[in-house]
Structures are given as structure tokens and as C-alpha cells.
Amino acid sequence: MAKNLLIVESPAKAKTIEKFLGKDFQVKSSFGHIRDLEKAGMGIDIEKQFHPRYVVSEGKEKVVRELKNLASKSEEVWLATDEDREGEAISWHLCEVLGLDPRTTKRIVFNEITKPAIQQAVAAPRHVDMHLVDAQQARRILDRIVGFELSPVLWRKISVKNNLSAGRVQSVAVRLIAEREREINAFEAQSSFKIVAIFTATDIHGKKISFKAEGAKFNTAADAETFLQSCLNADYTVKDIQVKPGKRSPAPPFTTSTLQQEASRKFGYSVSRTMQLAQQLYENGHITYMRTDSVNLSNTALGDLTNTIKSMYGEAYHQFRRFKNRNESAQEAHEAIRPTYMSNTTVENADWKRLYDLIWKRTMACQMADAQLEKTTARIEISTNKEELSATGEVVKFDGFLKLYREDRDDEDIQEDEVQEGMLPPLTIGQHLPLVEMTGTEKFTRPSPRYTEASLVKKLEELGIGRPSTYAPTISTILKREYVEKRDKEGIERKYRTIILKENQLTKKENTEITGAEKSKLFPTDLGLVVTDFLKQYFEDIMDYGFTAKIEEEFDEIANGKLRWNKLIDNFYHPFKEDVDNTIETAERIKGERELGTEPATGKPVIARMGRFGPMIQIGNADDEEKPRFATLRKGQSIETITFDEAMDLFKLPVTLGTYEGKEVSVNVGRFGPYVKWGEDFISIPRTEDPLSVNMERAIALITEKQVADAPIAHFEEKPVTKGKGRFGPYIKWNDLFINVPRRYDFENLSQKDIDELIRTKIEKESNRYIRQWPEEKIALENGRWGAFIRFGKKMVKLGRKEDGSKYTPEEVAQLEVDTVKKMIEAELPGAFTKPAKKTAAKKAPAKKKAAAKKTAKK
């Protein structure tokens, strides 16, 4: 048994560190947090200065028992959780649970998992910093209070069957997305005409080349045409040439948010994907700690960079720099994100490689020389008017850091009239330039682009909302709660006009372009818009950007020992609680309604509104003699923007087209888009097609395509095997089993051997998956990652315990009868087996009472 027990957060980190410390240390993982606020009630004693009630987290009992056992046998316990506030809190919770004194227990921190860094940390331990613990505790308690108090208000006041929630940072993030969407919807594009001339000149080799010069912008087509007419029969002469040196400097090394932004721009990674990969790189000793808002680099790292750059590129490419943090509170981590050793230019793991290469290049570039540029601007005069044209060119005289890395930019940082500058041919003052053509092209202003995950993080950081550890979970939450969705938007066709001056003649053309196409952008759902409006109306402080940022600053003050955590909570809680109580008492239920018009045939109102199951169109009112008709909005449609005609189109489906091969053919729209229904078969209609345009001929073509696609490609055990592509990628289907086809197989040319291998692997996996099954009851006992569990329909239900409170052994689980399992389901999901009967009875009774009440009132 090792003398010392060192506890870290993750098992991957434990393995890496154990290699460095030798036989005197045993390194174990706590698997993250071991305690959290209890779920019953708020978990906070409001009357006792917001005292938190912590319990060991569900599923962590085994980890805690093992750590207690090891701690009792060790001479000394060391804590080595992450160096931010979250890590400090985990160390404190470990002290509390393991019976350690936080004032004397050795606590070590390190920014990188390398042998020197670990040995240095062990040589200079400290104790648990209670100021950092209090800052984390304040955030956790305040966020629990907000969620616990606000969520029930939303349940009562918004007529939606959804697990609604609100949060201090998540609700503000949704507000940003909602406001950007409304800004885009209200935007009216303004057109102007941009003048561009193409000239020719000879280059240094005597070869004729073309280059571009730009003129003034005109607000109307008439003004642009007048200018171009004034250029008929003109001569063009170089009036002036200016050559100015310039330089371009590299960006600072990565912080959490800038890494998320750049990985999104360059690779299309989501914020959570970037953090997952960065965590793995850190835990395996490849990079420094990945949750940081600091751009500092240690002296050791700077020395390593100097040597690496000089040896790889030469002395001229090195330029020493220290970057300053723009965020004054950037103190939770000592360094920016960088490779632990610059000599490791890449990593072998294919999943990690792209992100590691990006971090390596950015870190190298930040200590490399500025790129030296030469910018040439030539002013060209027009003999027939007083206007001038301007041609610019840029030459890189010394590439410096550009040899290795160039930072990408977000859509909103790119100016509308920005052009890529190329090189100009040699020009001299007084030189006559032959004109190839001059155009006045109609250009339109653009609204601000919708947020990507990364540009939302950038905006939150600019506003001082959230900290490095909160960005990824915030975005995951708003997507999971369906307040926001991430999707692509197809562009629409738009006409634009061009006036062309060529060979002393003016011509006009009308062309088309696709505009407004966006990829992987964040769109607010109707639910997100309704909840945002409600919270803005009744909880102004919570939704205020400045207020939310101020709370973050106060957390920083707690971390610095300048503010007591329960004083912050006390100042916040009482006015907030007052708002909650007032809202519950006075606020009306919100439906998010918008009246679109009246149905011509009946004169009934057509209303877009939120229903229990989401956004919908309603024709008629609830108190009409005839029941209202309802239609669900299609994907991409919104209560705020749907037109009357689009709403009425929703009631045209389903449409029955006729019969084909003895089975009825109809067209409809479902959860996953438009489809043709042929008997009991569902055939998807391509999303680019309008389902209302699908006639019988087109429906038969889609059915035939599906029949060809579904034809057996092979047989296994004399049963047919078919293949297809679904939401989760390519698959084969055999005997009602859907089997994903990994990328290592050639899906288009699967051999019988491939198919046999895929099916056998799936059968083996499925046989290990089920312990017992009762298909007619839709109940199964399955093996899961963390042990056995119950699957009831599509729900996963926790396996109950025996009467004495102990857990079932695997052998006992295999012997469980269906009645015992049903009791466990009923305990977790009350009314699971009686719900349908109760629901029907409950619906009828109140209806009669209501009718009776109305009659009495009339009398």
C-alpha cells in the first residue's frame, strides 16, 4: 500500500500522474464532483443564512466508499483537483466527506500534466483556498435559487407542455439570440450601386494583366447610370501612387473562449466538442489547463518557444512578446492554453490531432515576427468628369508569423464592401490605362448574422457574462430545453441590377443571386421567444446584461476575499423573491398569440400561438360552438414571421392523391418533415420540395425509388438484408434490427463478408444488452454503462433496491419477475400503468360541470 493517496478529478489524469510520482503515491479519481445540493426541496436553508444542504451525488456512493477506505489506510491524503474554483470546491467536498481538515490537508495545483510540473507542485503544496470555494458555492446556490424559484412561475404562466426552466446565465443567452433574430426579421435591406472598373497594364515580364479599381457608391440606379454615361469616351490616367509599409501582428495565445471560436470557424466544432477534446488533451499531458481567461505564458514556455522557433525557422522569425489580459478578473488560471512541450509538433490520436495542431500553431505564431507588408494605392483620374477611381494592392515583403498561422474571422467582423486585396502591376504617374469595362452593380446591406455557438460565447465574454467553465454547459442547456435550435437556413433567390460600360456602350442586365443562406446558426424557437418576453416583462434584473455581469464581478470579489458569499446571496434574494411572489399573484397566462387574419369561408379568426405541444395555428375560438381546428407549424416556421397564406397552407394537408397497387397514397407533414404515405409505408419527400406540389406521378416516382432502395442487398440466415441512410448515418436492416455501418466499411459496396460481420457483432452486442425481456409489456432489464437498469417503453428507469435497502446482485437481477419490476417502475413513475384510464375519466367530468355552470349563469 502506498504511503500517500493523491485524489484527482478524472481517471485519465490519474493514470498520467501516477506514472510520474512513483511507488510512494497511489493516484485515484473522484470522477468529478462527489456532492451536490440535495434535490428534495431547494437544498438551501434560507432562514440560516442560505446554508446549503449537500448530499453525496447519485451514483457516487461506490466512489466515496472506495476513497474512504483508501484514505483510512494511507499516511497522508493529497488533493490535486483542477486549479479553478470548481476544482477547489471539489477538494473541499472531498475534505468534508473523507473527514479531512481543509486547513491542514495538502492541496496541490498545476497548470500542465508533465513530470516537472507535478514534482514542483508536490514540493510546494498549499491548503484549500476557502475564498475560491465560497465563490463557487455562491454561484451554485444563487443559480439553484433562480432555477428553483423561476421555473415554477414559468410552469404556471406559460401554457406549454414542456419541462420549462430559467437560469441566470442561460436566460440572458437566449435573450441575446432572440434579440438578434428580431433585429434580422425587422431589417430592411437598402440597395446602392458600387462602381468597379477593370483596367489592363503590363507586369514586370511584359505580360498584360487585369486589375481592379473602385469608384464611389451611388444610392440609386439613375445616379449610377448618370456617372457611367459621364465616362463615355473618357481617358484614364494614373494621377498619384502611394506606397506605404505596413505590418500585421499575431493574435494572443488561446483562452477558453478564443479556442472555442477558432475551432468553430476552422473545423465547425461545437463548443462542447472543443471542450471535450481539449479536456482529453490536457488529461493526457499534451496541453496546459483548458479553462482559462488568461493570455499569459510562463517564462519556461517563452524560453521553449524561443528555442523552437529559432531552430525551425531561424532568428529572423522570432519576436518576443508578452500579452496583457483585457479581462481584469483573469486570475483563475496562470497561463493561456498551450502545448506542454513545443517540440511535440503533433499528436498521434486522430480525434485530438486537429485541435492540438491548431493550439500548437497559435502558440508558436504568438512569439513569431510581425508580417511586413507593402500597401500600394493608385488614384486614377477620369478625363470626362471630376471623379476618381482607386486601386489598391498589398504585397507581403516578409511573411513572419503568416508562414505558420492566420486567424479566421466571424461573419459579423467582415465588412460588406471588403475586398481581398491582390497585387497591382507596376504603375507610373501619368500612365494611360486602357479600360476593359466599368460596372455599377447593385449591392444590398445585410443584417447582423445570427450567432454561432462560438460567436455567442464571444458576445457573452464581451458583456462579462459567465466564465470559462460556464460557456459549454450554458449552450448545452438552452439547446436541450429547446429554447434555441441549431440549424442551417437555405438562401432565397434575389434579383440585382448591373449597368455595364464596355467599348463605349452602356447596357443593363438583371441577374439573380442566392442570399441569406446560413450554416449551423442558433435560432430562437417560439418557446424561447415567449419565455424571453415573459422574463423580460416580470424579471427585469435577471434579464439585464449589466446586472448579470455585475453578479459575475461579485463572484470575483468573493474569490479575492473582499466579499462574504452569503451577503451577495442576501442582497439578491429578497427583491428577487418579491418579484416571484408578485408575478405568481398578478401575471396572466401567456400564450404568445398573434392574429393573422380571418378564414374567408367561415369568418373565423386565424391565430398563431403556443399550444401545449408547441407552436401552432388555430382557426376559431375555444368557446365557439364548433371546435377550433389546429395545425402544427413546420420546421423553420415561427409564430412571429408566418404569413396568413403560409398558415392556411398548413390546413391543406393531408391530401389523398388516389390508389397505387391497391394501396392509398396521401401526402402529409410529420415531425421529421414532409412525406408520402403509401398504405402503411412512409416515404420522405426531399425538404427542397413543397409537399403541396407533389402529384400522383411524383408520389409514384418516390415510392419506386424507395422500393429500389429497400430491395434486399443480401441474405443472412435466409432472411433479407436491406440498407439505407437515416438520421444517424448509413445502416443495414435485418430481422427488425437496425445496424449502423461504421466509416471503415465501403457502404456503397458492402460484401457478404462485411454484412455477416456487422450482423454477428450486433447480435452478440444485443445478447449482452438484455438480461430479461417482457416485449408484450414493453419492459426489459438491460445492462448499462453503470449497471443494470429498467427500460419501460422509451424511458430508462432506475433499478430499485431490496427491502433491506441493499442493491440487487447481477444474479438476483436475472431472477426478477415482471410484477417486481412493475413495482419499481411505479415507484419511479407513479401512475405508469393506470394513467390512460384516469386521464379519460378526468376529461369528461369537468366538461359537464363547466357546461352546467354556464347554463346556471345564463338563467
Buried (B, 14 or more C-beta within 10 A) or exposed (E): EBEBBBBBBBBBBBBBBBEBBEEEBBBBBBBBBBBBBBEEEBBBEBEEEBEBEBEBBEEBEEBBEEBEEBBEEBEBBBBBBBBBBBBBBBBBBBBEBBEBEBEEBBBBBBBBBBEEBBEEBBEEBEBBBBBBBBBBBBBBBBBBBBBBBBBBBBEEBBBBEBEBBBBBBBBBBBBBBBEBBBEBEEEEEEEBBBBBBBBEBEEEEEEEEEBBBBBBBBEEBEBBBEBBEEBEEBEBBBBEBEEEEBEBBBBBBBBBBBBBBBBBBEEEBBBBBBBBBBBBBBBBBBBBBBBBBBBBBBEEBBEBBBEBBEEBBEEEBBBEBEBEBEBEBBBBBBBBBBBBBBEBBEBEEEEBEBBBBBBBBBBBBBBBBBBBBBBBBBBBBBEEEEBBBEBBBBBBEBBBBBBBBBBEEBBBEEEEEEEEBEEBBEBEEEBEBEBBEBBBBBBEEBBEBBBBBBBBBBBBBEBBBBBBBBBBBBBBBBBEBBBBBBEEBEEEEBEBBBBBBEEEEBEEEEEEEEEBEBEBBBBBBBBBBBBBBBBBEBBEBBBBBEBBBEBBEBBBBBBEEEBBBBBBBEEBBEEBEEBBEEBBEEBEEBBBEBEBEEBEEEEBBBBBBBBEEBBBBBBBEEEEEEEBBBBBBBEEBBBBBBEBEBBBBBEEBEEEBEEBEEEEBBBBBEEEEBBBBBEEEEBEBEEEEEBEEBEEEBBBEBBEEBEEEBEEBBEBEEEBBBBEEEEEEBBBBBEEEEBEBEEEBEBEEBEEEBBBEBBEEBBEEEEEEEBBBEEEBEBBBBBEEEBBBBBBEEEEBBBBEEEEEEBBEEEEBEEBEBEEBBEBBBEBEEEBEEEEEEEEEEEEEEEEEEEEEEEEEEE
